């Protein structure tokens, strides 16, 4: 869905920026220029950004999930001889 007609920014564009680490709406505006022309899309763009951020874990959460998947070497099954 096109969110910003003035700069042809879609919801997928916004979601992609969030996946690549965009941390604030202002940063999103700098990258995509969304909601910087007429401003009529600002609420929709903000809602789309907020929803995408809600689905993406914070860096601390992502590190905690990654650490939980690590199996210590001592706990691994012994190798067959």
Secondary structure, 3 states (H helix, E strand, C coil): CEEECCCCEEHHHHHHHHHCCCCCHHHHHHHHCCCCCCCCCHHHHHHHHHHHHHHCCCHHHHHHHHHHHCCCHHHCCCCCC
